[in-house]
Amino acid sequence: MRLPKFEYFEPETLEEALRLLAEWRERVCVLAGGTDVLVKMRNGRLKPGAVIALERISSLNGIGFDLRKGLTIGAGAKLSDVTSHPDILRYYPAIARAARVMANVQVRNMGTIGGNLCNAAPSAENAPPLMALGAVVTAASLEEERRITLDDFFRGPGLTAMKPEEIMTSIFVPTPPANSGASYQRISARCGVDIAAVSVGAMIMIEDTVCREVRIALGAVAPVPMRALSAEAFLKEKVWSEEFLREAARISADESRPISDVRASLEFRKQMVAVMTQRALEEAYGRAIKR
């Protein structure tokens, strides 16, 4: 199917992009890497009157790290840049892995981390590890700049807490606490190519073998990426043990709300949530006790 006719803009500043967004309102579409937007346009699911491409806005593309403050990833940063950034590899390996196992090389060289989040697919690869690590996104409009925790960002399939006049500018991730570790696990029908059928991000902080802090985020098993709050509450303040680990994984599976579709059945997803949660917590624990 041919692309519909539309006006095309390539602003070089965020302010210019926001003015265009305000001018065109609901008839406009924002383009980052284009790996999702162009597919929707070609399939006729999206028919904007104008497209605002953000690639020339350099302020959206950077990655910065401060050991005292944390990591800031520009919403326009390419997934391939996230996978190879030395500070992300060292301090946030779960984030690097989520970007690395997503799709293929061509998509990672075009796709952006902000675009992946704003697309708001329940299976968004980057959401679970970022949620597990307490990420906050910044959304800007002509009037203000807002910070939204990633826990509150997703409202439904394809829906976010962002307003129509806003553009995501960055994702901030706090510095991991001492004695903590994180992990990202996923499973798909065609490993490395297909969208995740189940994914889990986990972060734990260990103090004298006690789990002082636990965060577990699930992807592709609910209408939105979600926290497994009951599993977190069960494991928190427990002395680390295989028995408690298995129980937390079981509780996590009970909390999930998957459906059956072409990628996996509801029953399979439930089982894999328990398996992936256990693997994620085991890897996170291993990293925590080595720090």
N, C-alpha and C positions, 0 to 999 in steps of 0.2 A: 504494500500500500504506500502511495506517495505521501510525503509530508504535506500538511496544509500550508497555505500561504500565511506568512506572519512578518511583522517588523522585527529587525534584529539589531540589538545594541551591544556595544562592548565598552562600557564605562571604565575609566582608569582610576576612579576614586570611589570610596564607599558612599560618600555623600551624593555623588552623581547617580549611582545605582539606586539609592533610596528615593531620590527625587523622581526617577523614572518609574519606580515601583508605585509611588503615590499617585503619579499621573495616570498610569494605565489601570491601576486597581485590580479588579477581579479578572481582567482580560489578559493579564501578564503571567509569564512563567519565568522563574529564575533558573539559570543553567549553571551548574558547576562543572562536573566532569562529563555529564551527559549520558552516562551509561544506563540510567533509569529513565530520564526525561525523554530522550530521543526514541527509546523503544515504545513508550506510551504514545508519543506523537505519531509514530509510524503505524501503530495499531489502531489509531483513531480514538484512543481513550483520553487524549489530551489535545485540545484545539485552541491554543492561545492566540490572541491577536498580536502579541509581542513577546519576544524572548530577550531576557537580560542576561548576558554571559558575564561571569564574574572572574574569569581567569586572569585578566589584566590588572586586577586590583591586588597589588603585591602585598598589601597589609593583611590580606586574608590567607596568605600561603605559607607563612613562616612556622617554625617549631622552635620553642625556647624552653630552657630548663634552668631552674634555680633550686639548689639543694635545700634551701631553707623554705622556699615558697611552694615549689611544685612545677608541674609541666603545663605549658600552654601550647595547644596545637591549633593553628589557624584552620578555620572551617574549610578553606580551600586547599589544604595540604593534601597532596596525592597519597594514596594508600601505599604506593611503592616507597615514598619518602618515610612514612611511618615505620615500615618494616625494617629499614636500614639505618634509622637514626641512632647513633651510639648511646645517647642518654636513655632513649626508650628501651633499647635492647638491654641495657644494664639495670635500670631501675623499674621498668615497666614491661617485662618480657611477655606478660599475658596480652597486653595491648598490641605488641609487635606481632605475636602469633596470630591474633584474630585477623589482622590486616593481611598477613602472609598467606593464610589458608583460604582467603576469600577469592572465589572465581579463578581467573587465570592472569597471566602476566599482562596481557593487553588491557584487561579491565583495571588491574591495579595501577597501571601507568596512566590511566585516564581518570578513574574514579577518585572521589575525595571523601575524607572521613565525615565532613559535614553533610555532604550529599547523602551518604549512607544513612546517617541519623535522620535527616529531614524527610527522606523517603518513607520512614516510619513503617517499614515492613516488620511484622512480628519476628521474622528470622534475621533481622539486621545483625551481621556478624560482630560489629564493633560495640554494640550496645551492652551485652552482658559483662565483659571485662571492665568497661568504663563505669557501669553502674556499680559493680563490685568494689571499685576503687574510689567511689564517691565523686564522680565527675559532675561538673557544673558547666552548662553552656551559656554563652552570652548572645543575646539577640538585640539587634540595634534597629531603631527607626529614626525618623527625622526628629522626633520629640524626645526620645529617651533611649537608655541602654538598660536592658534587664538581664538578670542572672537567674537561670532556671535549673534546678537540680535535675539530673537525668532521670531520677526516680519519678519526677512529676512531668517529664517532657512528653511522653507518649500518651495519647488519648484514645487511640484506636488504630486499626489498620489504615495507614496513609494519613493519619491525623496526629498533629502535635499541639503543644501549648503555645506555639508561636502565632502571632497575629498576622493578618494578610500584609500589613505594611512593614513587617520586620524581615531582616536577613540575619541568619546566624553568622557570627563573626569568629568565634573561637570556642574551644573546649578546654576547660581547666581541670587538671587532676592533681589533688594534693600529693605532697611527698609521702610515700609509703611510711607508716610508722615503724619504729625499730622493732626487730624480731617479728616482722610480718612477711608474708609471701602471698603471691596470687597466681592464678592459673586460668587458662581458657581451654575448654574441651568441646568438641563438636563431632557430630556424625551426620553423614549424608549418603544418598544412594550412590553418587559418583564422587568419591572423595576428591576434594580439591577443585571441582568444577561446579557441582550442583549446589544449590542453596541448602543450608543446614536444615536437617529434619529435627534435630535437637541440639541445643548448645547451652553450655553452662560456664559462667564466670564465677570465680570464688576468691575471696581474700580472707585470711585469718591472721591474727596476731597472737603469738604464744608468749606466755610468761610463766616460767617454772612449770612447764608441761600443761598449763591451764590455758584454755582458749578465751582470751580476754575480749577479743573482738572478732566477729564473724559476719561476712556479707556474702550472700549467694544470689546470683541473678540468672534467670532462665530465659532462653530465647526459643522461638518457634513452637512454644507449647501453650500459648494463650493469645488473646487478641493483641496484646502488646508485650514487649520484653518486661519481665516481672521479677520482683524480689521474692525469695522463698523465706518469708518472715518467720513462720513457725519453725522451720528447720534451723534458722539462725538462732532463735530464742532457745531452742532445745540444746544446741551445742555450746552456747555462750556460758562461760564460767565452769565448764566441765573439764576435768582432767582428760587429756587426749587418750583415746583408746579405740581399738578397732570396733568394739561393740557400739560405742556412741557414734562413731563415724557411719556405720551401716544404718543405724537408726535415723540419723540426720538425713541420709540419702533417701531412705524410705519416706520420711515426712516430706521431703522436697518433692518427691514424685506425687504424693497425695495432694500437694498444693497446686500442682500444675493443672492446666485446663486445656489440654490439646484437643484437636479434631482429627478425623481421618481425612486424608487427601491423597493426591497422586504420589506424594513423597513418602508417606508412612501412615500406618493406622494409628488410631488413638491408643490402642493397647500397646503397640510397639513403642510409641513415644513415652508412655508412662514408664515402661520398663527401662528405657534408655535414659530417662531423667535420673533415675536412681543410680544407674551405672556411671553416667557422665558426672554426676554430683560427687560420687565417691572418688572418682579419678581426679577431679578438680581439687577436692579438699586434700587428697593425699599429696598431690604435687605442691599445692600451696603450703602445706605443713612442712614438706621437705625443704622448700625454699626458706621458710621462716626460721627453721632451726639452724640453717647454714649462715644466716646473716649475722 
